[in-house]
Structures are given as C-alpha cells and as structure tokens.
C-alpha cells in the first residue's frame, strides 16, 4: 500500500503512453483499436485508456521461445482481418 502522500503507480495509460510501453507508435495502436486486433481498452469520459495488465496480456500472446514455437496466441498486424480469422 503506498504512503498517504506518495503518488500511486498509474493503473491506466493513455494511447501514447501505452504505445510507448509496447514499443509501437500511437498511430499503430489506434489502428489496432479500429480493427479489433489490439489490446482491450476502455473509454472513460470520452478518453481512451489501457489497463497495464491488459497491455501486458496482449503482448504476452506474441511470446515465443524459437522461430518454430507456435506459441499460445497470435498478435495480429494492425490491419483488417479476413472474416474467418479470429482476433
């Protein structure tokens, strides 16, 4: 529990901060949002924010140990997916 006068660690990040955390450009993260291929986001009072745990979970979908490792999930590119693909 943080001290009463110390700032708490942020729970949510705006698009530019979230993109920086992921190593992406803000525009790429916006495209992911439009195409439904990106991390879960929230709209709070008209602002888009990302929970840090959602960003980390989305990035973890792309974790691989080698080039032949199929991994647990897929991080799709920021483009419209074919109808038969799952986000």
N, C-alpha and C positions, 0 to 999 in steps of 0.2 A: 504494500500500500504506500503510495507516495506521501511525502511530508505535506502538511497543510498548505505551505506557501510555495512548494516546488511545482513547476509545470508538469502535467501528466503527459505521457507519451501519446502522440496522436493515434486515434483509433481509425480514423478515416483520412484518406488522401484525395486531393483534387486530381483532375486529369493530368496536369503537368507533373505533379509530384509522383503519381502512380506510374506514369510513363518513365520517369527517371529511375524509379526503383526497379522497373523491369528491363531497363536498357533500351527502351523504344522511344520513338518520337511521340509527342502528344497526338499528332495527326494520325499515326498508325493506330493508337489506342482508340481514337474516335471512330476510325473505320471499323475496327473490331466490334465496337459497340453497335454501329449501324447494321453490320452483317450478322450479328449474333454469334460471333466466333471468339469473343474475348471473355475476360473475367466478369463475374457478377458485379453489377454496380447498383447504386441507389440514387434516387432523386430526392433530395431534401430541400424543400423550399425553392425548387427550380434549379438547384445546383446538382451537378453530378459528382458523386463521391464513391470511392472504392474502399472497402474494408481491407486492411492489411492482410488478414488471414485469407480472404478471397483471392487477392493477388498472388500470394504465395502458393495457394492450392492450384490455381490455374497454371502458374509457371511449373509446378511440380509434374503436371501432366506431360511435359516435354522431357522429363528426366530419362536419360539413357546411360548405360554403362559402356556400350560399344556401338559401332555402326550397325551391327546385326541384332541388337537388342530391340524387340518390338515395343517394349515399354508398357506402361499401364494405360496410357491415353494418348491423345493427339492434340497438339496445339496447331490449329489450322491457320493458314495465312489469312491476312486481312482482306478477304475478297468474298464475294457471294458464293455460297456453296451450292453444288447441284442438289436437286430435290431429294435424291436418295442418300446423301451424306448426312451424318449426324454431327452436330456441333459439340 
